[in-house]
Amino acid sequence: ALYYLLTNQAMVVMDCTASWCGPCKLVAPLMDQLAEAYGDRVTVVKLDIDNNKSIAKRFNIKSIPAVFFFKQGEHIDTVIGAKPYSEFSSTLEKHL
């Protein structure tokens, strides 16, 4: 389902997270904010790396939180770590 989403949506933001990851909890509300602000142009998905080990491996996720940006199914950008909202939104803006 995720691969379908990544290749069939114009823009996808994938938040790579895990239940044990403290900083991920700081990023989660920012992703909700991003989804609310850009919902008409972007699909925001959360990916629990513990439940999706093959995807985590495929994208070589070494540290989380990691937010991946996809355009037309192509991985175009990544923001690693608990960053301020402005960093996620400006990264998204430059690809829209």
N, C-alpha and C positions, 0 to 999 in steps of 0.2 A: 504494500500500500504506500509506503514511504517513497519507494523508487518511482511509482506512478505519479505521486504528488510532485516530486522533484522535477520530473521531466514534462509534466503537463501544466504546471503553473508558470506564469511569466517570471515571478520573483518569489523565492522561498527563503525564509530565515529559519535556520534550524538551531535551536538552543540545546546543546549537549550538556546533560545534567546527570546527577545521581542523588539518591536520597541521603547519602552520608556526606555530601559535599556542602559545607557551610557557605562558602562564597556563592554557590549556585542559588542559594535561597535569596541572595541579594539581587541576582540577575533576573529571577523569575518575574517579579512585578514590573521590571523594565520591559520585558518581552510582552507582557500583557498591555503595557502602555503603547508599545510599538504596534501591536496588533490593532489597538483601538485607533491610533493615529493614521495608520497606513492600510487599514483593513480592506479598502477597495482596490488596492494595487499590489498587496503583498500577502502571502500566506505564512503565518508564523507557526512553527511546530516545535514541540518539546520532544527530545529524544533521551530516554533514560539509557545510559550506556551499559548498565548492568543487564538490562533486559534486551539489549540490541548489540551484543558483542561483535557480531559480524560487521555491522555498519560502523561501529567504533573502529574496528580493525581496518576496514576499507578506507576510511578517511584519516587513518593514522592518528587518532585522537590520543595525545599523550597527557594532556592536562585539561582539567575542566575548572570552571565553566569555559566552554568554547562555543562561540556563536558563528555558524557557517552561513554564508550568503551564496545563494544559487540564482542564476539568471538563465532561463531557458534550459534548465537541467545541468548547467555547467557551474562548477564550484568557482566562484570569482573572488571571494574574500573571506577572511576569518578574523574575529576579534577574540583574543584569549584573555581570560581573567575577569574579575568583577570590575567593570569599568562604568563610568557615569553614563546616564541615558544618552547624553549628547554624542558620545562616541559611537554608539550603536546607530543612532538616527542619522548622523552625518555619513557614516559608512554606507548606510542604505541609500541615502539621498544621492550620493555620487554615482550610483548604479541605476537609478530609476530613469 
